[in-house]
Amino acid sequence: MARKLDKQALLDLFKKELEAQLERANERARDAAAGATHEENRAEGDKDMRATEASYIARGHGERVLQLEQAVTRLNTLPLRAFKAGDPIAQGAVVCLAGAPGESQAQRHYFLIPVAGGQRITLSGVEYQALTTQSPLGAALLGLSQGDEVEVTTPQGPRTSVIVSVG
C-alpha cells in the first residue's frame, strides 16, 4: 500500500455493491410476495401447503432485505479515520498482510468493516476483501499493529501472516 489509499472511495465501492444486492433482494422479495398471494398457490385442500411454503419464502426474502438495509445503514454511519504507524488495528483499518518469513503467500489487503465480510472490491488495481471483526482473522487482528504477526487456525491448519501496513 505504498500509494495513498482513498479509503472513502473504497468504502463507497463496498456500499455500492451492497446497494446493488439490496436492489436485487427487493426484486426477489416483491416477486415472492406476489407468488405467495397468487391464485395458483391457493390451497386446494387441508393438506395443501403451497401457500404456506410460498409465504415462508416471501418472509425469508423480506428478512434478507432488512439485513441488507441495516448493512447499508451501518456503512453509511461508519466513521473513517487515518491510522498512523504504530496505531492498533481497529474497525475502519485497511490492513495488508503477507506470509510469515519463509512462506510464499502473496500480499492480501483487507478492509475491516462491520458488514459485507468476504466481499471483494478492486480499487486502483488492488483487490481488497471486506473483513468483519467477528471473523476469526478480523478478531485476531484487533489491537495488533504494523510488523506484528497474526496466527489464525484454518481448516488447512494454522496460518501465520505478518502485518505489512495499516492504513
C-alpha positions as CSV (number, residue, x, y, z in Angstrom):
1,M,0.0,0.0,0.0
2,A,2.8,2.4,-0.9
3,R,0.5,4.8,-2.7
4,K,-2.1,6.9,-0.8
5,L,-5.3,4.9,-0.4
6,D,-8.7,6.8,-0.8
7,K,-10.5,4.9,2.0
8,Q,-13.7,6.8,1.3
9,A,-13.7,5.6,-2.3
10,L,-13.1,2.1,-1.1
11,L,-16.0,2.3,1.4
12,D,-18.2,3.8,-1.4
13,L,-17.5,0.8,-3.6
14,F,-18.5,-1.6,-0.9
15,K,-21.6,0.4,-0.3
16,K,-22.4,0.4,-4.0
17,E,-22.1,-3.4,-4.0
18,L,-24.4,-3.8,-1.0
19,E,-26.9,-1.4,-2.5
20,A,-26.9,-3.5,-5.7
21,Q,-27.5,-6.6,-3.6
22,L,-30.3,-4.8,-1.8
23,E,-32.0,-3.8,-5.1
24,R,-31.9,-7.4,-6.3
25,A,-33.1,-8.7,-2.9
26,N,-36.0,-6.2,-3.1
27,E,-37.0,-7.5,-6.5
28,R,-36.9,-11.1,-5.3
29,A,-38.9,-10.2,-2.2
30,R,-41.6,-8.5,-4.3
31,D,-41.8,-11.5,-6.6
32,A,-42.0,-13.9,-3.7
33,A,-44.7,-11.8,-2.0
34,A,-46.7,-11.8,-5.3
35,G,-46.2,-15.5,-5.6
36,A,-47.4,-16.1,-2.0
37,T,-50.8,-14.5,-2.8
38,H,-51.1,-15.7,-6.3
39,E,-54.2,-17.7,-7.2
40,E,-52.1,-20.7,-8.2
41,N,-50.8,-21.0,-4.7
42,R,-54.2,-21.2,-3.1
43,A,-54.7,-24.3,-1.0
44,E,-56.9,-26.9,-2.7
45,G,-57.3,-28.9,0.5
46,D,-56.4,-29.1,4.1
47,K,-53.0,-30.8,3.3
48,D,-52.0,-28.4,0.5
49,M,-49.1,-26.4,1.8
50,R,-48.3,-24.3,-1.3
51,A,-49.4,-21.0,0.1
52,T,-47.7,-21.7,3.4
53,E,-44.4,-22.6,1.7
54,A,-44.7,-19.6,-0.6
55,S,-45.2,-17.3,2.5
56,Y,-42.1,-18.8,4.1
57,I,-40.1,-18.0,1.0
58,A,-41.5,-14.4,0.9
59,R,-40.7,-14.0,4.6
60,G,-37.1,-15.1,4.1
61,H,-36.6,-12.7,1.2
62,G,-38.1,-9.9,3.4
63,E,-35.7,-10.7,6.2
64,R,-32.7,-10.6,3.7
65,V,-33.9,-7.2,2.5
66,L,-33.9,-6.0,6.1
67,Q,-30.4,-7.3,6.7
68,L,-29.1,-5.6,3.7
69,E,-30.8,-2.3,4.6
70,Q,-29.2,-2.5,8.0
71,A,-25.8,-3.3,6.4
72,V,-26.0,-0.2,4.1
73,T,-27.0,2.0,7.1
74,R,-24.0,0.7,9.1
75,L,-21.7,1.5,6.3
76,N,-23.3,5.0,5.9
77,T,-22.5,5.7,9.5
78,L,-19.1,4.2,9.7
79,P,-16.5,6.8,10.8
80,L,-13.3,6.6,8.8
81,R,-10.0,7.7,10.4
82,A,-6.4,7.7,9.3
83,F,-4.2,5.1,11.1
84,K,-0.6,6.2,11.8
85,A,2.4,4.0,12.2
86,G,2.1,2.1,15.4
87,D,-1.7,2.6,15.8
88,P,-3.5,-0.6,16.9
89,I,-5.8,-2.1,14.3
90,A,-9.5,-1.3,14.8
91,Q,-12.6,-1.2,12.7
92,G,-12.1,1.0,9.6
93,A,-8.5,0.0,9.1
94,V,-7.1,-1.2,5.8
95,V,-4.6,-4.0,6.6
96,C,-2.0,-5.5,4.3
97,L,-0.8,-9.0,5.3
98,A,2.0,-11.1,3.8
99,G,3.0,-14.6,4.6
100,A,5.3,-15.2,7.6
101,P,9.0,-15.2,6.9
102,G,9.9,-18.3,4.8
103,E,6.3,-18.6,3.4
104,S,5.4,-17.7,-0.1
105,Q,2.0,-16.1,0.5
106,A,1.2,-13.1,-1.7
107,Q,0.2,-9.9,0.0
108,R,-3.5,-9.7,0.8
109,H,-5.4,-6.5,1.6
110,Y,-8.3,-6.3,4.0
111,F,-10.8,-3.6,5.0
112,L,-12.2,-4.0,8.5
113,I,-15.8,-3.0,8.3
114,P,-18.8,-4.2,10.3
115,V,-20.6,-5.9,7.4
116,A,-20.1,-7.4,3.9
117,G,-17.5,-9.9,5.2
118,G,-15.9,-11.8,2.3
119,Q,-16.8,-9.4,-0.4
120,R,-14.0,-8.3,-2.7
121,I,-13.6,-5.0,-4.4
122,T,-10.8,-3.8,-6.7
123,L,-9.6,-0.2,-6.5
124,S,-6.6,1.1,-8.4
125,G,-5.6,-2.4,-9.4
126,V,-5.5,-3.7,-5.8
127,E,-8.1,-6.2,-4.5
128,Y,-9.5,-5.5,-1.1
129,Q,-11.6,-8.0,0.9
130,A,-14.1,-6.9,3.5
131,L,-13.3,-8.4,6.8
132,T,-15.6,-8.2,9.8
133,T,-14.3,-8.1,13.4
134,Q,-16.4,-11.1,14.1
135,S,-14.5,-13.3,11.7
136,P,-11.5,-15.3,13.1
137,L,-8.9,-13.2,11.2
138,G,-10.7,-9.9,11.9
139,A,-10.9,-10.7,15.6
140,A,-7.2,-11.8,15.7
141,L,-6.1,-8.5,14.0
142,L,-7.8,-6.2,16.5
143,G,-5.2,-4.4,18.7
144,L,-2.2,-5.5,16.7
145,S,-0.1,-3.1,14.6
146,Q,2.3,-3.0,11.7
147,G,5.1,-5.5,12.0
148,D,3.2,-7.9,14.3
149,E,2.5,-11.5,13.4
150,V,-1.1,-12.8,13.4
151,E,-1.9,-16.5,13.5
152,V,-5.3,-18.0,12.6
153,T,-6.4,-21.6,12.6
154,T,-7.8,-22.6,9.3
155,P,-9.1,-26.0,8.1
156,Q,-5.7,-26.5,6.5
157,G,-4.0,-25.8,9.8
158,P,-2.5,-22.7,11.5
159,R,-1.8,-19.8,9.1
160,T,0.7,-17.1,10.2
161,S,0.9,-13.7,8.5
162,V,2.9,-10.6,9.1
163,I,1.1,-7.2,9.1
164,V,2.9,-5.2,6.4
165,S,0.9,-2.0,6.8
166,V,-2.2,-0.5,8.5
167,G,-3.9,2.4,6.9
